[in-house]
Amino acid sequence: EVQLVESGGGSVQAGGSLRLSCAVSGIFWTYYCMAWFRQAPGKEREAVASLSNSNGPRLYADSVKGRFTISKDNTLTLQMNSLKPEDSGTYFCAVRRTMNGRGYCSFESFMYTSWGQGAQVTVSS
């Protein structure tokens, strides 16, 4: 059974930084995709960043490109710099199995089968 446990999050001023972590266990697949999604109040869930396996290609939403970094070593992380009020929301880590370990991972949320519990991020102007 795949389990994801998130930590981090909090409240910061605009221009500040936060780091989210996602401890992942139970993955015994040859290939997999990991990603971060977020959802603001009254808005649809949107993809933020994805990572193929542990060191594969990375994909970022245009709104966070150049400010956020997704990576994985012992844990999946999302480093968020130069935060803006519109970055506020609940952030979720997610993982799915894939049959191909090459190429970018999908940004379609329905493809991901396991999810973290969510971490709240609030950015004040």
C-alpha positions in Angstrom: 0.0 0.0 0.0 1.4 3.4 -1.0 1.2 6.1 1.6 2.1 9.8 1.4 2.5 12.0 4.5 3.0 15.7 4.0 4.7 18.2 6.2 5.6 21.9 6.0 3.3 24.7 4.8 2.5 27.8 6.8 2.0 31.5 6.4 4.5 33.9 4.9 4.6 37.4 3.5 4.7 37.9 -0.3 8.2 37.3 -1.6 9.0 34.8 1.1 9.7 31.1 0.8 8.4 27.7 2.0 9.4 24.1 1.6 6.8 21.3 1.5 7.8 17.7 2.1 6.1 14.4 1.2 7.3 11.2 2.8 6.5 8.3 0.4 6.4 4.6 1.3 5.2 1.4 -0.3 6.3 2.0 -3.8 7.7 -1.0 -5.5 7.1 -0.1 -9.1 9.7 0.1 -11.8 8.5 3.4 -13.1 6.3 6.1 -11.5 5.3 9.7 -11.6 5.2 12.1 -8.7 3.5 15.5 -8.6 2.3 18.4 -6.6 -1.2 19.9 -7.0 -2.9 22.8 -5.3 -6.4 24.1 -4.8 -7.5 27.6 -3.7 -10.9 28.2 -2.2 -13.5 28.4 -4.9 -11.2 27.2 -7.6 -10.5 23.9 -9.4 -7.5 21.8 -8.5 -4.5 22.6 -10.6 -1.1 20.9 -11.2 2.0 22.7 -10.0 4.9 20.4 -10.9 5.6 16.8 -11.8 8.7 14.6 -11.7 9.4 11.3 -13.5 10.9 8.8 -11.1 13.5 10.4 -8.9 15.8 12.1 -11.4 13.7 12.3 -14.6 12.3 15.2 -16.5 10.4 17.9 -14.6 7.4 19.9 -15.7 6.1 23.1 -14.1 2.9 25.1 -14.5 3.6 28.4 -16.2 2.4 30.3 -13.1 5.2 28.9 -10.9 8.0 28.4 -13.4 11.2 29.9 -12.2 10.0 30.1 -8.6 9.2 26.5 -7.6 11.4 23.5 -7.7 10.3 19.8 -7.4 12.8 17.2 -6.3 13.1 13.9 -4.6 15.8 12.2 -2.5 14.6 10.6 0.7 11.4 12.6 0.4 9.5 14.4 -2.3 9.9 18.1 -1.9 8.5 21.4 -3.3 10.7 24.4 -2.8 8.6 27.6 -3.2 10.4 30.9 -3.6 9.2 34.4 -4.4 5.7 33.5 -3.2 2.7 35.5 -4.3 -0.8 35.8 -2.7 -2.2 33.8 -5.6 -0.1 30.9 -4.6 -2.2 30.5 -1.5 -4.2 27.2 -1.2 -4.0 23.6 -0.1 -1.1 21.7 -1.6 -1.3 17.9 -2.2 1.5 15.5 -3.2 0.5 12.6 -5.4 2.0 9.5 -7.1 1.0 7.1 -9.9 2.4 4.1 -11.6 3.5 4.4 -15.2 4.7 1.8 -17.8 7.2 4.2 -19.3 10.0 5.8 -17.3 10.8 8.3 -19.9 9.2 11.6 -20.8 7.2 14.1 -18.8 4.6 13.1 -16.3 1.0 13.9 -16.9 -0.7 16.9 -15.3 -4.1 15.2 -15.3 -5.1 14.7 -11.6 -7.4 11.7 -12.3 -4.3 9.7 -13.4 -2.8 9.8 -9.9 -3.8 7.0 -7.6 -2.3 8.0 -4.2 -2.5 11.4 -2.4 -1.1 13.1 0.6 -3.4 14.7 3.2 -2.8 18.3 2.1 -0.8 21.2 3.5 -2.0 24.7 3.8 -0.1 27.6 2.3 -1.1 31.2 3.0 0.7 34.1 1.4 -0.1 37.6 2.6 0.4 40.8 0.6 
